[in-house]
Amino acid sequence: MILRRLSLVPDAVPRALAFALAGCLVVACPTSMATAATMFATAAATAAMATRAPPPSDSRISNVAEVPRPHQDARRMRALETAFAAADAGTLTLDQAAGTFRGDPLLPWLQATILRRQLRTADPRVVHPFLQSWGEAAPARWLRPAWLAELARREDWSAYLADDRASDDPALRCASLVARAGGRDAADWTAGATSVYLTGKSLPARCDAVVARMAASGALDTEMRWRRIRLALVEGEPGVVRSVAAGLPPGDAAQARAYADYLESPAAIPPAGWLASERGRVVVASGLSRLARKDPDRAQSLLQALPAPGLDDEARGKVAYDIALWTVASYLPNAAQRLAAVPGSAYDDKLHEWQVREAIARGDDAGALAAIERMGAKQRADSHWLYYEARLRERLGQAPRARALFEQAARQPGFHGWLAADRLQAPYTLCPLEPRTDAALRARVERDPALARALDLFVLDRAEPAAREWGDAIKGMDDDARRIAVQRAIGAGWFDRAVFGLTSGGDDPRHYSLRFPLHHAESIRRYAAAQALDPAWVAAQTRSESSFMPRARSGADARGLMQLLPGTGMQVAKRIGVPWSGGESLYDPDTNLQLGTAYLRQMLERYNGQAYLAIAAYNAGPAPVDRWRAARGQLEPDMFIESIPWKETREYVARVLAFSVVYDWRLNGRAAPLGDRMLGRLAGDGARRGFRCEGAP
């Protein structure tokens, strides 16, 4: 693993520097860190000897090397890899780790890993000194929540209080309250308990004791329960309503249960008197909004059937909004009428956009233009809507006004700005910047201890610890330093830091070499050529799917550079006649690119060479794309993309196409026009777009 990660550094970089990219050298580590590690090691060893510490000569880790000197960095990283593996297996002890890696900047993480692996049996006399020594440093922040959860399980409240910290986790907040129950500051305890209790969402089981104590002390009276029920009604949580109702007097409890019943299945006419009370109107509005997600037609009929006095204007507008949104998101009949029924005060950017899409889907250019004209000035000035306003005016015969809008949109780089440039036959706007080359600034970034630890941990495949140290490192950096940190991470193969280390504001979007790394370039070209695909497209697809991280894995189990599901990988391998070694093989970059490009070609052929449909199918699957084509296949490609009902897929198609332009620029200096690219056509050199910087933000 270590040699694989270090091999990502270009050959031109001296090997000593390559190893230094993985992290700080032992001699450069801050004195305070070494001191804290020594303090903890002493306390931990004392406690371990008092309990059940294994002998330091544990044969499972006897090959762990001593902390190396700077010229031994490769040896150090191999030793750490072995040690972390032993820590994961539960075969490395704290005294062994401290004795072998004393003074190493990753010793705290190694110790935290050992302790976290052994939490079920860990001694507070061992864990507490570690947490005290490291305070709010990343290893302690990583270990503490798991340790507190374990202490709560044991109900060791004195130890819990010793290591307690403020938390946003409801279970830990309630555990802290249990630990502090009966203390001297009853008012402070009640305030904290009330803050936890007043939520419309369900609380974890750990909070049951807090709720019981509130009830016993009189803090949880009927009025407080109704306050929580109201929050649950707004959230549309009938289960919470019923749970809280159990503590109400019989009459109130029956009323609350009736409210919960209505939330789950709104009646044609609410019980008499509900619409005359504020609480009853909340129930009716929340119930109808909840119903709108599943059955907007029934929600609409129930809204129209409400007897006087009905809902107030604000509540009625919110229900009308939800009915319109869930109608138009599925392009159901009467979407236009329901959008028109939403009062202007209830509109937001999302509904304005859907009103445009709905009209485009029906081929109503005038209606779509009118919807854009109703947008706020800021939304309307975005290149996205400047482009579609120009297209609609062009189609409506308003050529001069359309051209002016295309020119305005084309000044903004990105998918819609470049589409606008295509309409003008103009070069694409692109104003790249590079990170500063100031030697003093670069030296300061390279000396940052948190960044060094983050890179070390990345090389060691410790994903969560690496991300935590990364967050600490860039938190205090200015923009220039942060970009150099991203550049350094990319140089070590940590490509997704271009996503997590850069923002969408300021000058960050213009740092294209950082945002769009190009790794595995030879393999991309080879497998793209084998499938007659544009390598810029394959690079863009890979950047969109995994940010070039070979070990990327989604919640749906898509794996590797091009994020293939194991089932898809197996089918493609069988179809093209290559060996299939199981889902783990998708983490191999060449295997993944070979199968991913073959699957992309399969989608392209399925949709007759129309790349925009192939891209949509790669993300959403062919079945939804086939439905959308059947309903709106007559639309031009740019209009069809905007009409895609799934936000993720709609944005994905635009993103991959825009990224293709950037990678075309990086690979070739010029780019195939987006209009051609959407249709799977690669323009000859004479038709390719150049780039310009004038007028860019």
C-alpha positions in Angstrom: 0.0 0.0 0.0 2.7 2.5 1.0 4.8 1.9 -2.2 1.6 2.1 -4.3 0.7 5.5 -2.8 4.2 6.9 -3.0 4.5 5.8 -6.6 1.8 8.4 -7.5 4.5 11.1 -7.0 6.0 12.0 -10.4 9.4 10.4 -11.2 11.0 13.8 -11.6 10.5 14.5 -7.9 13.5 13.2 -5.8 12.7 10.2 -3.7 13.5 12.0 -0.5 11.0 14.7 -1.4 8.5 12.1 -2.5 8.6 10.5 0.9 8.4 14.0 2.6 5.2 14.6 0.7 3.7 11.8 2.8 4.2 13.7 6.1 6.4 15.6 8.4 9.7 14.2 9.5 10.1 13.1 13.1 12.8 15.7 13.8 10.4 18.4 12.7 7.4 17.5 14.9 6.4 20.2 17.4 7.8 19.8 20.9 4.3 20.1 22.4 3.1 17.0 20.5 6.1 14.9 21.6 5.6 16.1 25.2 1.9 15.2 25.2 2.6 11.8 23.7 5.2 11.1 26.4 2.8 12.2 29.1 0.1 10.0 27.8 2.4 7.0 27.2 3.6 7.2 30.8 0.0 7.3 32.2 -1.2 4.6 29.9 1.6 2.3 30.6 1.0 2.7 34.4 -2.6 1.9 34.1 -2.0 -1.0 31.7 0.5 -2.6 34.1 -2.1 -2.3 36.8 -4.6 -4.3 34.7 -3.8 -6.7 31.9 -1.1 -5.3 29.6 0.4 -8.0 27.3 4.2 -8.2 27.4 6.0 -5.6 25.2 7.6 -8.4 23.2 4.3 -9.4 21.5 5.5 -11.4 18.5 2.7 -10.2 16.3 4.4 -6.7 16.0 8.0 -7.6 16.7 9.0 -6.5 13.2 7.8 -2.9 13.8 10.9 -0.7 13.2 12.2 2.1 15.5 11.2 5.6 14.5 13.5 6.3 11.5 15.6 9.3 10.8 14.7 11.6 7.9 16.5 9.5 5.3 14.6 6.5 6.5 11.1 7.8 5.7 10.1 4.8 3.6 11.0 2.5 6.4 9.0 4.7 8.8 5.9 4.5 6.6 6.1 0.7 6.3 6.5 0.4 10.0 3.5 2.6 10.6 1.4 0.6 8.1 2.3 -2.6 10.0 1.5 -1.0 13.3 -1.9 0.4 12.3 -2.8 -3.1 10.9 -1.8 -4.6 14.2 -3.8 -1.9 16.0 -6.9 -2.7 13.9 -6.4 -6.4 14.8 -6.1 -5.7 18.5 -2.6 -7.1 18.7 -0.7 -3.8 19.4 -0.5 -2.5 22.9 -0.1 1.1 24.0 3.3 0.6 25.6 4.6 -1.1 22.5 3.3 1.8 20.3 4.8 4.4 22.6 8.1 2.6 22.9 8.5 2.1 19.2 7.0 5.4 17.8 7.8 7.9 20.6 8.0 11.3 19.1 6.3 10.3 15.8 3.6 12.7 14.7 1.2 9.8 14.1 1.7 8.3 17.5 -1.5 9.9 18.9 -3.5 8.4 16.0 -1.9 5.0 16.5 -2.8 5.2 20.2 -6.4 6.4 19.4 -6.8 3.5 17.0 -5.6 1.0 19.7 -8.0 2.4 22.2 -11.0 2.6 19.9 -10.4 -1.1 18.9 -10.5 -2.0 22.6 -13.3 0.3 23.9 -15.5 -2.4 25.2 -12.9 -3.4 27.7 -10.8 -0.2 28.0 -9.9 1.2 31.4 -10.9 4.9 32.0 -7.5 5.2 33.7 -6.0 4.6 30.3 -8.4 6.5 28.0 -8.8 9.6 30.2 -5.1 10.6 30.2 -5.1 10.3 26.4 -8.1 12.6 26.0 -6.7 15.0 28.6 -3.3 15.1 26.9 -4.7 15.7 23.4 -7.7 17.9 24.3 -9.4 19.1 21.1 -6.7 17.7 18.8 -8.1 15.6 16.0 -7.3 12.1 17.4 -9.1 13.0 20.7 -12.1 14.4 18.8 -12.2 11.1 16.8 -12.0 8.9 19.9 -14.1 10.9 22.4 -17.6 10.3 21.0 -17.1 6.6 20.8 -15.6 6.5 24.3 -18.5 8.5 25.7 -21.0 6.2 24.1 -19.2 3.2 25.7 -19.2 4.9 29.1 -23.0 5.6 28.7 -23.5 1.9 27.9 -21.7 1.0 31.1 -23.5 3.7 33.0 -20.2 4.8 34.4 -21.3 8.4 34.9 -18.4 9.7 36.9 -16.0 8.6 34.1 -18.4 10.1 31.6 -18.3 13.5 33.3 -14.5 13.5 33.4 -14.4 13.3 29.6 -17.6 15.0 28.6 -17.7 17.7 25.9 -20.5 19.7 24.2 -22.0 17.6 21.4 -24.6 17.9 18.6 -25.4 14.2 18.9 -28.8 13.9 20.7 -27.7 10.5 22.3 -24.6 12.1 23.8 -26.4 15.2 24.9 -28.9 13.0 26.8 -26.1 10.9 28.2 -24.5 14.1 29.5 -27.7 15.1 31.1 -28.1 11.7 32.8 -24.5 12.0 34.1 -25.3 15.5 35.4 -28.7 14.7 36.9 -29.0 15.6 40.6 -26.2 18.2 40.4 -26.2 21.5 42.1 -27.4 23.6 39.1 -30.9 22.2 38.6 -32.0 25.2 36.5 -29.1 24.7 34.1 -29.9 21.0 33.8 -33.6 21.7 33.1 -32.7 24.2 30.4 -30.4 21.7 28.7 -33.0 19.0 29.0 -35.7 21.3 27.5 -33.4 22.2 24.6 -33.0 18.5 23.8 -36.7 17.7 24.3 -38.2 20.3 22.1 -37.7 18.8 18.7 -40.2 17.5 16.1 -38.0 14.5 15.4 -37.8 11.2 17.3 -35.2 11.1 20.2 -32.9 8.2 20.8 -33.6 5.7 23.6 -30.8 7.3 25.7 -33.1 10.3 26.1 -35.9 8.2 27.8 -34.3 8.7 31.2 -34.0 12.5 30.7 -37.7 12.7 29.7 -38.7 10.6 32.7 -36.7 12.9 35.1 -38.2 16.0 33.5 -41.7 14.5 34.1 -40.8 13.6 37.7 -39.5 17.0 38.5 -42.5 18.8 37.0 -40.5 20.4 34.2 -42.5 18.3 31.6 -46.0 19.6 32.0 -48.9 19.4 29.6 -48.0 22.7 28.0 -44.4 21.5 27.3 -45.7 18.3 25.7 -48.0 20.3 23.4 -45.1 22.5 22.4 -43.3 19.4 21.2 -46.4 17.9 19.6 -46.7 21.1 17.5 -43.1 20.8 16.3 -43.8 17.2 15.4 -47.0 18.3 13.5 -44.9 20.8 11.5 -42.3 18.1 10.7 -45.1 15.6 9.7 -44.1 13.0 12.3 -47.2 11.2 13.5 -45.2 8.6 15.4 -43.7 11.4 17.6 -47.1 12.9 18.2 -48.4 9.5 19.5 -45.4 9.0 21.7 -45.7 12.4 23.3 -49.4 12.0 23.7 -49.0 9.1 26.0 -48.0 11.5 28.8 -51.0 13.8 28.3 -54.3 13.8 30.3 -56.9 11.5 28.6 -58.8 14.2 26.8 -55.7 15.9 25.5 -54.2 12.5 24.5 -57.2 11.6 22.5 -57.0 14.9 20.7 -53.3 14.4 19.9 -53.9 10.9 18.6 -56.6 12.3 16.3 -54.1 14.8 15.0 -51.6 11.9 14.3 -54.3 10.0 12.5 -55.0 13.0 10.2 -51.3 13.4 9.5 -51.2 9.8 8.3 -54.5 9.8 6.3 -56.2 13.2 5.9 -60.0 13.0 6.0 -62.2 14.7 3.4 -63.4 17.2 6.0 -61.4 17.9 9.2 -63.4 17.5 12.5 -65.5 20.5 13.4 -63.5 23.3 15.1 -60.1 22.3 13.9 -59.9 25.1 11.3 -61.0 27.7 14.0 -57.8 27.0 16.1 -54.2 27.7 15.3 -53.2 24.2 16.3 -55.9 22.6 14.1 -54.8 24.6 11.1 -51.2 23.4 11.6 -52.5 19.8 11.6 -54.5 20.3 8.4 -51.8 22.1 6.5 -49.1 19.6 7.5 -51.3 16.7 6.7 -52.1 18.0 3.2 -48.5 18.9 2.5 -47.4 15.4 3.6 -50.1 13.8 1.4 -49.0 16.0 -1.6 -45.7 14.0 -1.8 -47.6 10.7 -2.3 -50.8 11.8 -4.0 -50.9 15.5 -5.1 -54.3 15.0 -6.9 -56.0 13.9 -3.7 -54.3 16.7 -1.7 -55.6 19.2 -4.2 -59.1 17.9 -3.9 -59.0 18.0 -0.1 -57.6 21.5 -0.1 -60.4 22.7 -2.3 -63.0 21.0 -0.1 -62.0 22.6 3.1 -64.9 24.4 4.7 -64.8 28.0 6.0 -62.8 29.5 7.6 -60.2 27.3 5.8 -56.5 28.0 6.1 -54.9 31.4 6.4 -53.2 32.7 3.3 -49.7 31.7 4.4 -50.7 28.1 5.2 -52.8 27.7 2.1 -49.9 29.0 0.0 -47.5 26.5 1.6 -49.9 23.6 0.8 -50.5 24.9 -2.8 -46.7 25.1 -3.2 -46.2 21.4 -2.1 -49.1 20.2 -4.4 -47.6 22.1 -7.3 -44.1 20.9 -6.7 -44.9 17.3 -6.5 -47.2 17.5 -9.5 -44.7 19.2 -11.7 -41.7 17.1 -10.5 -43.5 14.1 -12.1 -44.9 16.2 -15.0 -48.5 15.2 -14.1 -51.5 16.7 -15.9 -52.7 20.1 -14.5 -49.1 21.0 -13.4 -49.3 24.4 -15.2 -52.6 25.2 -13.5 -51.3 24.2 -10.1 -48.2 26.3 -10.5 -50.4 29.2 -11.4 -52.4 28.7 -8.3 -49.4 29.2 -6.0 -49.4 32.8 -4.7 -46.3 34.8 -5.6 -45.4 35.1 -1.9 -45.0 31.3 -1.7 -42.7 31.0 -4.7 -39.0 30.4 -4.2 -36.1 29.8 -6.7 -36.9 26.1 -6.9 -40.5 26.5 -8.0 -39.6 29.3 -10.4 -37.2 26.8 -12.1 -39.8 24.1 -12.2 -42.3 26.5 -13.8 -39.8 27.0 -16.6 -39.2 23.3 -17.0 -42.9 22.4 -17.1 -43.5 24.9 -19.9 -40.4 23.7 -21.9 -41.7 20.1 -21.5 -45.0 21.2 -23.1 -43.3 23.1 -25.9 -44.8 26.4 -24.5 -41.9 28.8 -25.3 -43.9 31.9 -24.3 -45.0 30.3 -21.0 -41.4 29.3 -20.2 -40.2 32.9 -21.0 -42.8 34.4 -18.8 -41.7 32.1 -16.0 -38.1 33.3 -16.4 -39.3 36.9 -16.3 -41.0 36.2 -12.9 -37.6 35.2 -11.4 -35.7 37.4 -9.1 -32.9 39.5 -10.6 -30.1 37.5 -9.1 -31.5 34.1 -10.3 -32.3 35.5 -13.7 -28.7 36.9 -14.2 -27.1 33.5 -13.8 -25.7 32.0 -17.1 -28.2 29.1 -16.7 -31.2 31.2 -17.1 -29.6 33.9 -19.3 -29.0 31.0 -21.8 -32.6 29.7 -21.6 -34.1 33.1 -21.9 -32.0 33.7 -25.0 -33.0 30.4 -26.5 -36.6 31.0 -25.9 -36.5 34.5 -27.3 -34.5 33.1 -30.3 -37.3 30.6 -30.9 -39.9 33.3 -30.5 -38.3 35.4 -33.3 -36.6 38.0 -31.0 -33.2 37.6 -32.5 -31.5 40.9 -31.4 -32.6 40.5 -27.8 -31.6 36.8 -27.9 -28.1 37.7 -29.1 -27.5 40.2 -26.4 -28.5 37.6 -23.8 -26.2 35.0 -25.4 -23.3 37.5 -25.2 -24.1 38.1 -21.6 -24.2 34.4 -20.7 -21.1 33.6 -22.7 -19.0 35.8 -20.4 -19.5 33.2 -17.7 -17.6 29.9 -17.9 -19.5 26.7 -17.6 -22.0 24.5 -19.3 -24.6 27.2 -20.1 -22.0 29.9 -20.8 -20.3 27.7 -23.3 -23.7 26.7 -24.9 -24.3 30.4 -25.4 -20.9 30.8 -27.0 -21.8 28.0 -29.4 -24.9 30.0 -30.5 -22.5 32.9 -31.2 -19.8 30.8 -32.8 -17.5 32.4 -30.3 -14.5 31.1 -28.3 -15.2 29.7 -24.8 -14.6 31.9 -21.8 -11.9 30.4 -19.6 -9.6 32.4 -17.3 -7.3 29.9 -15.6 -5.2 30.7 -12.5 -2.4 28.7 -10.9 -1.5 28.6 -7.2 1.1 31.2 -6.1 4.7 30.2 -6.5 5.9 32.3 -3.5 8.7 30.2 -1.9 8.1 31.5 1.6 4.3 30.7 1.4 5.0 27.3 0.0 7.5 26.6 2.8 5.0 27.7 5.4 2.4 25.3 4.0 4.8 22.4 3.8 5.7 23.0 7.5 2.1 22.8 8.6 2.0 19.9 11.0 -1.7 19.1 10.5 -1.3 19.0 6.7 1.8 16.7 7.1 -0.2 14.4 9.4 -3.1 14.4 6.9 -0.9 13.3 4.1 0.8 10.7 6.1 -2.6 9.3 7.1 -3.8 9.3 3.5 -0.8 7.4 2.4 -1.6 4.9 5.1 -5.2 4.5 3.9 -6.7 6.0 7.1 -9.5 7.9 5.4 -11.4 9.4 8.3 -8.4 10.4 10.4 -6.8 11.9 7.2 -9.9 13.9 6.5 -10.1 15.2 10.0 -6.5 16.4 10.0 -7.1 17.9 6.6 -10.0 19.9 7.9 -7.9 21.2 10.8 -5.1 22.1 8.4 -7.0 24.2 6.0 -9.3 25.8 8.6 -6.7 28.4 9.5 -5.2 28.9 6.0 -5.8 31.8 3.7 -6.9 31.2 0.2 -3.4 31.1 -1.3 -2.1 28.7 1.3 -5.2 26.5 1.0 -4.7 26.1 -2.8 -1.1 25.1 -2.2 -2.2 22.5 0.3 -4.6 21.2 -2.4 -1.8 21.1 -4.9 0.4 19.2 -2.5 -2.4 16.7 -1.8 -2.9 16.1 -5.5 0.8 15.6 -5.9 0.5 12.8 -3.3 -2.5 11.2 -5.2 -5.2 12.6 -2.9 -7.2 13.9 -5.8 -10.6 14.5 -4.1 -9.1 17.3 -2.1 -9.7 19.4 -5.2 -13.4 18.9 -4.4 -13.2 19.2 -0.6 -10.5 21.8 -0.4 -11.8 24.4 -2.9 -15.0 26.4 -2.8 -17.4 27.7 -5.4 -16.6 31.3 -4.6 -13.8 33.8 -5.1 -11.0 32.7 -7.4 -11.2 29.0 -6.6 -13.3 28.0 -9.6 -10.6 29.4 -11.9 -7.9 27.1 -10.6 -8.6 24.5 -13.2 -5.4 22.5 -12.9 -6.4 21.8 -9.2 -10.1 21.2 -9.8 -9.5 18.9 -12.8 -6.5 16.7 -12.1 -5.6 14.3 -14.9 -4.4 11.0 -13.5 -4.2 7.6 -15.3 -4.0 9.6 -18.5 -2.4 6.8 -20.6 -5.0 4.3 -19.5 -7.8 6.7 -20.2 -6.5 7.3 -23.7 -5.9 3.6 -24.3 -9.3 2.4 -23.2 -11.1 5.4 -24.7 -9.5 4.6 -28.1 -10.5 0.9 -27.8 -14.1 2.0 -27.5 -13.9 4.9 -30.0 -14.7 7.4 -27.2 -13.4 10.9 -26.7 -10.7 10.7 -23.9 -11.8 14.1 -22.6 -15.3 12.6 -22.1 -13.9 9.6 -20.2 -11.8 11.9 -18.1 -14.8 14.1 -17.3 -16.9 11.0 -16.5 -14.2 9.8 -14.1 -13.8 13.2 -12.5 -17.6 13.3 -11.9 -17.8 9.8 -10.6 -14.8 9.4 -8.3 -12.6 12.5 -8.5 -9.9 10.0 -9.7 -9.9 8.2 -6.4 -9.4 4.5 -7.3 -10.8 3.2 -4.0 -14.0 5.3 -4.1 -17.1 3.4 -3.1 -20.6 4.8 -3.0 -23.5 3.9 -0.6 -25.0 1.9 -3.5 -21.8 -0.1 -3.8 -20.5 1.5 -7.0 -16.8 1.1 -7.0 -13.6 2.6 -8.4 -12.7 5.3 -10.9 -15.9 5.1 -13.0 -18.1 3.9 -10.1 -19.4 0.6 -11.5 -21.6 -1.8 -9.6 -20.2 -5.3 -9.3 -23.2 -6.7 -11.2 -22.7 -4.2 -14.0 -18.9 -5.0 -14.1 -19.6 -8.7 -14.3 -22.1 -8.3 -17.1 -19.8 -6.0 -19.1 -16.8 -8.3 -18.6 -18.7 -11.2 -19.9 -20.0 -9.2 -22.9 -16.5 -8.0 -24.0 -14.8 -11.3 -23.1 -12.4 -10.3 -20.4 -11.8 -12.3 -17.2 -13.9 -11.2 -14.1 -12.2 -11.5 -10.8 -15.1 -10.2 -8.6 -16.1 -6.8 -7.2 -12.7 -6.1 -5.6 -11.2 -6.0 -9.1 -13.1 -2.8 -9.8 -10.6 -1.0 -7.5 -7.9 -1.7 -10.0 -7.7 1.5 -12.2 -7.1 -0.4 -15.5 -9.8 -2.9 -14.9 -12.3 -0.2 -13.9 -11.5 2.0 -16.9 -11.6 -1.0 -19.3 -15.1 -2.0 -18.1 -16.3 1.6 -17.5 -15.5 2.7 -21.1 -17.1 -0.5 -22.5 -20.3 0.3 -20.5 -20.2 3.9 -21.7 -20.0 2.7 -25.3 -22.9 0.3 -24.6 -25.0 3.2 -23.5 -23.9 5.3 -26.5 -25.0 2.6 -28.9 -28.3 2.1 -27.1 -29.1 5.8 -27.7 -27.9 5.9 -31.3 -24.8 8.0 -30.5 -26.5 10.7 -28.6 -24.0 11.3 -25.8 -26.3 13.4 -23.6 -28.7 10.4 -23.3 -25.8 8.0 -22.7 -24.5 10.2 -19.9 -28.0 10.4 -18.3 -28.4 6.6 -18.5 -24.9 6.1 -17.0 -26.2 8.0 -13.9 -29.9 7.1 -13.7 -30.0 3.8 -15.6 -31.6 3.2 -19.0 -35.2 2.6 -17.7 -35.8 6.2 -16.5 -34.2 7.7 -19.6 -36.4 5.6 -21.8 -39.5 6.9 -19.9 -38.3 10.5 -20.3 -37.6 10.0 -24.0 -41.1 8.5 -24.5 -42.6 11.6 -22.8 -40.4 14.4 -24.1 -38.1 12.9 -26.8 -39.1 15.5 -29.3 -37.2 18.2 -27.3 -33.8 19.5 -28.6 -30.9 18.2 -26.5 -30.4 21.3 -24.4 -34.1 21.5 -23.7 -34.3 17.8 -22.9 -31.5 18.1 -20.4 -33.3 20.9 -18.6 -36.5 18.9 -18.5 -34.9 15.9 -16.8 -37.0 15.5 -13.6 -34.3 14.1 -11.4 -32.1 16.9 -10.0 -29.1 14.6 -9.6 -29.2 13.4 -13.2 -30.0 16.8 -14.7 -27.0 18.3 -13.0 -24.8 15.3 -13.7 -25.4 15.5 -17.5 -24.5 19.2 -17.5 -21.5 18.6 -15.3 -20.0 15.8 -17.4 -20.4 17.8 -20.6 -18.8 20.9 -19.0 -16.0 18.9 -17.5 -15.4 17.4 -21.0 -14.7 20.9 -22.3 -12.2 21.5 -19.5 -10.4 18.2 -20.1 -10.5 18.8 -23.9 -8.7 22.1 -23.1 -6.2 20.3 -20.9 -5.5 17.6 -23.3 -5.7 19.4 -26.7 -5.8 23.2 -26.1 -9.1 23.5 -28.0 -12.5 21.9 -27.5 -15.2 20.2 -29.5 -18.3 22.5 -29.4 -20.8 21.4 -26.8 -23.6 21.3 -29.4 -21.6 18.6 -31.2 -20.5 16.9 -28.1 -24.0 16.4 -26.8 -24.8 14.5 -30.0 -21.6 12.4 -29.8 -19.9 14.2 -32.7 -16.2 15.2 -32.4 -15.5 18.2 -34.5 -12.4 18.4 -36.7 -9.7 20.9 -35.7 -11.1 23.6 -37.8 -14.5 23.5 -36.0 -13.1 23.2 -32.5 -13.5 26.1 -30.1 -10.7 28.2 -28.8 -10.6 29.9 -25.4 -10.6 33.5 -24.3 -10.2 35.3 -21.0 -11.6 38.8 -21.8 -14.7 39.7 -19.9 -14.5 36.8 -17.5 -15.3 37.3 -13.9 
